[in-house]
């Protein structure tokens, strides 16, 4: 059973509300404890999944918790059957991005559509739901979206186990630091929102630790996804994130539950509310101005995944409408070069050469699909700039073409498990001869790309650049077209 202290903490951050069941008070308390445990466990599983891919863990957020809880209780009130209900539509007929505005979730600019919120829903035991999300392209891409930095969770009991809602989000200038007590690491997030401009950090360039009175503890370091905490730093200090002259200060309390990363290894600490900080006095001193690079081992669940008999809705599959004529110009692959000639090895862009037969052209597609409309023909040998890989659907963008989009299994690609280049589409920019700059989608198989002289010869090599902030995930339903 969870301690009273943890239950109070969970209530304060909005994870656990009363479960309205006609139970004896003792059974009621046990039910609440089970719900609180399941809520923490599913967040720990999501963070474990993200960290195993090199992505930042997510911090609990009270507003997102409230959104998730309200939706979970609304769905439960309908006495729903899992095979015939849209879990993401609320009582007003609104979806997560729309209702987030009612919860005053901040936007990236004046346009209310510039909001970063996503949602996953599942029914069953924690491990069953997590396994389902991993196998579903749509749910997995939401969990793996690098844009998100915070998370909320709603859990209600159900005859099949639990009904679980996760709401993911990020806010301008909010980078919650998370402490891993076992490795003495402080995880620091970065900004991967790509649309709209405003008075917020577009990309964190440096991080620095300071005492609460502003005294520097370390010199500014190039941003890292995690830094080793210096010895004898104390339990409270500030994390300073900078871009040019723009500075954000995040307060850190190593003994606070809110600053503790939720992963399987920390669940026992979160259950007692007592965060271990012995590593602070046992950590070697970090030399100022030296970037701290620490390998984070792959985290594994503390218990084996056990499927619970449950029914979960399959994500809706778009149908193909397709009276699109076949390409008039064949796309023929020729030999792959190890170092694309004509590219500047020192460039900070991910550049590429179109690599088809000399008499052929490469189709520049509106969407990442060979069935999508061709926006133009790129001649063989043309130089292009790689901008990103296809990511999760953007609900703010209409997508009525009915084209089925297949996004590669990025988790498998990172492990080198059978994801080939011909399964990957790239969002690219091409300067057309008449002067127009065209953004479109092309198949990676027909591009010889490199970054700073190193050839990109696998899907995993592109994903490495995503992690390093050199490429972005572009929603797969964002159409190509001319750009100013």
C-alpha positions in Angstrom: 0.0 0.0 0.0 1.2 3.5 -0.8 2.1 5.7 2.1 -0.2 8.5 3.2 2.5 11.0 2.2 2.6 9.7 -1.3 -1.2 9.7 -1.6 -1.3 13.3 -0.5 1.4 14.2 -3.0 -0.5 12.5 -5.8 -3.7 14.3 -4.9 -1.8 17.6 -5.0 -0.5 17.0 -8.5 -3.8 15.7 -9.6 -3.0 12.1 -10.4 -5.3 10.4 -7.9 -8.9 11.4 -7.3 -11.5 9.5 -5.3 -12.7 6.5 -7.1 -16.5 6.6 -7.0 -17.3 3.0 -6.1 -19.7 1.7 -3.4 -16.9 0.2 -1.3 -16.2 -0.3 2.3 -13.8 2.5 3.5 -10.9 0.0 3.8 -11.5 -1.4 0.3 -12.0 2.2 -1.0 -8.5 3.1 0.3 -7.0 0.0 -1.3 -8.7 0.9 -4.6 -7.2 4.4 -4.4 -3.7 3.0 -3.7 -4.0 0.6 -6.7 -5.0 3.5 -8.9 -2.2 5.6 -7.7 0.3 2.8 -8.2 -1.0 2.1 -11.7 -0.8 5.8 -12.6 2.9 6.0 -11.6 3.7 2.6 -13.2 2.4 3.6 -16.6 4.3 6.9 -16.5 7.4 4.9 -15.5 6.9 2.6 -18.5 6.5 5.5 -20.9 9.7 7.2 -19.6 11.6 3.9 -19.7 10.5 3.5 -23.4 11.6 7.0 -24.2 14.9 6.9 -22.4 15.8 3.6 -24.1 15.6 5.5 -27.4 17.7 8.4 -26.2 14.6 10.7 -25.7 14.1 12.9 -22.6 11.8 11.5 -19.8 8.6 13.4 -19.1 7.7 15.3 -16.0 4.3 15.1 -14.3 2.2 18.2 -14.8 -1.0 19.1 -12.8 -2.9 20.6 -15.8 -2.3 17.6 -18.0 -3.2 15.4 -15.1 -6.5 17.2 -14.8 -7.2 16.9 -18.5 -6.4 13.1 -18.4 -8.5 12.5 -15.3 -11.5 14.4 -16.5 -11.5 12.5 -19.8 -11.1 9.1 -18.1 -14.0 9.8 -15.7 -16.2 11.0 -18.6 -15.6 7.9 -20.6 -16.2 5.7 -17.6 -19.5 7.5 -16.9 -20.8 6.3 -20.3 -20.6 2.7 -19.3 -18.9 2.3 -22.6 -17.9 -0.8 -24.6 -14.4 -0.6 -25.9 -15.2 -1.7 -29.4 -17.6 1.2 -30.3 -16.4 4.4 -28.6 -14.0 7.2 -29.5 -12.0 7.5 -26.3 -10.5 10.9 -27.3 -13.8 12.8 -27.9 -15.2 14.6 -24.8 -18.7 15.6 -23.8 -18.5 18.7 -26.0 -17.3 16.7 -29.0 -13.8 18.2 -28.7 -10.5 16.4 -29.1 -7.3 16.9 -26.9 -5.9 20.0 -28.8 -9.2 21.7 -28.7 -10.0 21.1 -25.1 -6.5 21.9 -23.9 -7.4 25.6 -24.6 -10.2 25.3 -22.1 -7.6 24.2 -19.5 -5.5 27.3 -20.3 -2.6 25.2 -21.7 -0.2 27.7 -23.3 0.2 28.0 -27.0 3.3 28.7 -29.1 2.1 32.0 -30.4 -1.2 33.8 -30.9 -2.7 31.1 -33.1 -4.7 28.7 -30.9 -3.8 25.9 -33.2 -0.1 26.2 -32.2 -0.5 24.0 -29.2 1.5 20.9 -28.3 -0.8 18.3 -26.8 -1.2 14.6 -27.7 -3.2 11.8 -26.1 -3.1 8.0 -25.8 -5.8 5.8 -24.4 -5.9 2.1 -23.4 -7.9 -0.5 -21.6 -6.4 -3.4 -19.6 -3.6 -4.0 -17.3 -0.6 -1.6 -17.3 1.7 -4.0 -19.2 -1.1 -4.9 -21.7 -1.8 -1.3 -22.5 1.9 -0.5 -22.8 2.5 -3.4 -25.1 -0.5 -2.3 -27.2 0.9 1.2 -27.5 4.3 -0.1 -28.6 2.8 -2.1 -31.4 0.5 0.7 -32.6 2.2 3.1 -35.0 0.0 6.0 -33.9 0.3 5.4 -30.2 4.0 4.7 -30.3 4.8 7.8 -32.4 2.9 9.9 -29.7 5.0 8.3 -26.9 8.2 8.9 -28.9 7.5 12.5 -29.9 10.5 14.6 -28.9 8.4 17.7 -28.7 6.7 16.6 -25.5 8.3 17.4 -22.1 5.4 16.8 -19.7 2.7 14.3 -19.1 -0.6 13.8 -17.2 -2.3 10.5 -16.4 -5.9 9.5 -15.6 -6.6 6.0 -14.4 -10.0 4.5 -13.5 -10.8 0.9 -12.6 -12.6 -1.2 -15.1 -13.7 -4.8 -15.3 -10.9 -5.4 -17.8 -8.3 -3.8 -15.5 -7.9 -0.1 -15.9 -9.0 2.5 -18.4 -5.9 4.7 -18.9 -5.6 8.1 -20.5 -2.2 9.8 -21.0 -2.0 13.4 -22.1 1.4 14.6 -23.4 2.3 18.3 -23.8 4.9 21.0 -23.8 4.9 24.7 -23.1 7.1 27.6 -24.2 10.0 28.3 -21.9 9.2 25.3 -19.6 11.9 22.7 -19.3 11.3 20.7 -16.1 14.6 19.2 -14.8 14.4 15.6 -13.6 16.7 14.0 -11.1 17.8 10.3 -11.3 19.0 9.5 -7.8 20.7 6.2 -8.7 23.0 7.7 -11.4 23.1 11.2 -10.0 22.0 12.6 -13.4 19.9 15.7 -14.1 17.9 15.3 -17.2 17.4 18.5 -19.2 14.9 18.9 -22.0 15.2 21.0 -25.2 12.7 22.7 -27.5 11.6 20.8 -30.6 8.6 22.8 -31.5 9.1 23.9 -35.1 6.1 26.1 -36.1 5.6 29.7 -35.2 7.9 32.3 -33.7 7.7 34.1 -30.4 9.5 35.2 -27.2 10.6 31.7 -26.2 13.7 29.7 -26.4 13.7 28.1 -29.9 16.6 25.8 -29.0 18.6 25.5 -25.7 22.3 26.2 -26.5 23.9 26.1 -23.1 23.1 25.0 -19.5 24.6 26.1 -16.3 24.2 25.3 -12.6 24.0 28.1 -10.1 23.3 28.4 -6.4 20.0 29.9 -5.4 21.6 33.3 -4.8 22.9 33.3 -8.4 26.5 32.2 -7.8 27.8 30.0 -10.6 28.5 26.4 -9.7 29.6 25.4 -13.2 30.5 27.4 -16.3 28.0 27.3 -19.1 28.2 24.0 -21.0 26.9 23.0 -24.3 23.4 21.6 -23.9 23.3 17.9 -23.1 20.2 15.7 -22.6 21.6 14.9 -19.1 24.4 16.2 -16.9 26.3 14.7 -14.0 25.5 16.6 -10.8 28.7 17.8 -9.1 29.7 16.6 -5.7 28.5 18.6 -2.6 26.3 20.8 -4.7 23.6 20.8 -2.1 20.0 19.7 -2.5 18.6 23.0 -3.9 20.1 25.0 -6.8 19.1 26.5 -10.2 19.4 25.1 -13.7 20.0 28.0 -16.2 19.1 27.4 -19.9 20.2 29.9 -22.5 19.8 30.7 -26.1 21.7 33.9 -27.2 20.6 36.5 -24.7 17.4 34.6 -23.7 17.7 32.9 -20.3 15.3 30.5 -18.4 15.9 29.6 -14.8 14.5 26.3 -13.4 14.6 25.7 -9.7 15.8 22.2 -8.6 15.1 20.5 -5.3 16.7 17.0 -5.3 14.6 15.9 -2.4 11.3 16.9 -4.1 9.0 14.3 -5.7 8.2 16.8 -8.5 11.9 16.9 -9.5 12.3 13.1 -9.5 12.2 11.2 -12.8 9.4 8.6 -12.7 11.1 5.3 -13.8 10.9 1.8 -12.4 14.0 2.3 -10.3 12.5 5.3 -8.5 9.1 3.9 -7.8 10.1 2.6 -4.3 11.3 6.2 -3.4 8.1 7.7 -4.8 6.0 5.3 -2.7 7.7 6.5 0.5 8.1 10.1 -0.6 11.8 9.9 0.5 14.2 10.6 -2.3 17.7 9.2 -1.9 20.4 11.8 -2.4 23.5 10.0 -1.2 25.0 10.2 -4.7 25.6 13.9 -4.2 28.3 13.3 -1.6 29.8 10.3 -3.4 30.0 11.9 -6.9 33.4 13.0 -8.2 33.7 16.7 -8.7 32.9 17.9 -12.3 35.5 20.3 -13.7 33.8 23.5 -14.7 33.3 24.2 -18.4 33.8 20.6 -19.3 30.6 19.0 -20.9 29.4 16.1 -18.8 28.8 13.2 -21.1 27.4 10.1 -19.4 26.1 7.0 -21.0 22.6 6.1 -19.7 22.1 2.4 -19.7 19.0 1.0 -21.3 16.3 0.8 -18.6 14.2 -2.4 -18.4 10.9 -2.9 -16.7 11.3 -4.3 -13.2 8.6 -6.9 -13.9 7.9 -9.0 -17.0 5.1 -7.8 -19.3 2.0 -9.9 -18.5 -0.9 -9.4 -20.9 -4.3 -9.0 -19.3 -7.3 -10.3 -21.2 -8.8 -7.0 -22.5 -10.2 -5.4 -25.6 -8.6 -2.3 -26.9 -9.8 -0.3 -29.9 -7.7 -0.5 -33.0 -6.7 2.9 -34.3 -8.9 3.9 -37.3 -7.2 3.2 -40.7 -7.7 5.7 -43.5 -8.9 4.4 -46.7 -7.1 4.9 -50.0 -8.9 7.1 -52.5 -6.8 7.2 -55.2 -7.2 8.4 -58.7 -3.7 9.6 -58.9 -1.9 8.8 -62.1 1.3 6.8 -62.0 4.5 8.7 -62.1 5.5 9.5 -65.6 9.2 9.4 -64.8 10.7 6.2 -63.3 12.7 6.4 -60.1 15.7 4.2 -60.6 18.3 3.7 -57.9 22.0 3.6 -58.9 25.0 2.9 -56.8 25.2 4.4 -53.3 28.2 6.6 -52.6 29.9 6.7 -49.2 30.6 10.4 -49.3 28.3 12.5 -51.5 30.6 14.5 -53.7 30.0 18.2 -54.0 28.8 18.5 -50.4 30.6 20.7 -47.9 31.9 18.4 -45.0 31.8 21.3 -42.6 28.1 22.3 -43.3 25.8 22.4 -40.3 22.9 21.3 -42.6 22.1 17.7 -43.5 22.7 17.8 -47.2 22.1 15.2 -50.0 22.3 14.5 -53.6 19.5 13.0 -55.7 20.9 9.6 -56.7 18.9 8.3 -59.7 19.8 7.5 -63.3 21.2 10.5 -65.1 18.2 10.5 -67.5 15.7 10.3 -64.7 14.2 12.6 -62.1 13.0 12.1 -58.6 9.4 12.7 -57.8 8.9 15.4 -55.1 5.7 14.3 -53.3 3.2 16.3 -51.4 3.0 13.6 -48.6 5.4 10.8 -47.6 3.8 8.2 -50.0 4.4 7.0 -53.5 0.6 7.5 -54.0 0.8 11.2 -53.2 0.6 14.0 -55.7 3.9 14.9 -57.3 4.8 18.6 -56.8 7.8 18.5 -59.2 10.7 16.5 -60.6 14.1 16.9 -59.1 16.9 16.1 -61.6 19.6 13.5 -60.8 22.6 15.1 -59.1 20.6 18.0 -57.6 21.6 19.1 -54.1 18.8 19.1 -51.5 18.6 19.9 -47.8 17.1 17.2 -45.5 14.8 18.8 -43.0 13.2 15.9 -41.1 11.5 12.5 -40.9 7.8 11.8 -40.9 6.4 12.0 -37.4 3.0 11.8 -35.6 -0.1 13.3 -37.3 -0.7 17.0 -36.6 -4.4 17.3 -35.7 -4.3 21.0 -36.6 -3.7 20.1 -40.3 -6.4 18.7 -42.5 -5.7 15.5 -44.4 -8.6 14.5 -46.6 -6.6 12.7 -49.4 -7.2 9.3 -47.8 -3.6 8.2 -48.5 -2.3 5.5 -46.2 1.0 6.6 -44.7 3.4 3.9 -43.4 5.8 5.3 -40.8 8.8 3.1 -40.1 9.3 1.4 -36.8 11.8 3.8 -35.4 12.3 1.8 -32.2 13.4 -1.2 -34.3 15.5 1.0 -36.5 17.5 2.3 -33.5 18.3 -1.3 -32.7 19.2 -2.1 -36.3 16.3 -4.5 -36.7 15.4 -4.7 -40.3 14.1 -1.1 -41.2 15.5 -0.3 -44.6 16.1 3.0 -46.3 13.4 2.3 -48.8 10.9 2.4 -46.0 11.9 5.9 -44.9 10.6 9.2 -46.4 12.4 12.5 -45.9 11.1 16.0 -45.7 13.4 18.0 -47.8 14.0 21.5 -49.2 15.0 22.0 -52.8 16.0 25.3 -54.5 14.3 25.0 -57.9 16.1 26.5 -61.0 13.6 29.3 -61.3 14.2 30.4 -57.7 11.3 28.8 -55.8 12.2 27.0 -52.6 10.1 23.8 -52.6 9.6 21.6 -49.5 8.4 18.1 -50.2 8.7 14.4 -49.4 11.1 12.1 -51.1 12.1 8.5 -50.5 15.4 8.2 -48.6 16.5 5.3 -50.9 17.1 7.8 -53.7 19.1 10.3 -51.7 22.9 10.1 -50.9 23.0 12.2 -47.8 25.7 13.2 -45.3 26.3 15.4 -42.3 29.7 17.0 -41.8 31.3 14.5 -44.2 29.7 11.4 -42.7 27.4 9.4 -45.0 23.9 8.5 -43.7 23.5 4.9 -44.8 20.8 3.7 -42.4 17.5 4.8 -40.8 19.3 4.7 -37.5 21.9 7.3 -38.7 19.0 9.7 -39.5 17.5 9.0 -36.1 20.8 9.9 -34.5 20.6 13.3 -36.0 17.1 13.7 -34.7 18.4 13.0 -31.2 21.2 15.5 -31.7 18.8 18.2 -32.8 20.0 18.4 -36.4 16.8 17.1 -37.9 13.1 17.2 -36.8 10.1 15.0 -36.8 7.7 16.6 -39.3 4.0 15.4 -38.9 3.3 13.1 -41.8 0.2 15.0 -42.8 2.0 18.3 -43.3 1.9 18.8 -47.1 4.9 19.9 -49.2 4.7 23.1 -51.2 6.5 26.3 -52.1 8.1 28.1 -49.2 9.1 31.8 -48.9 
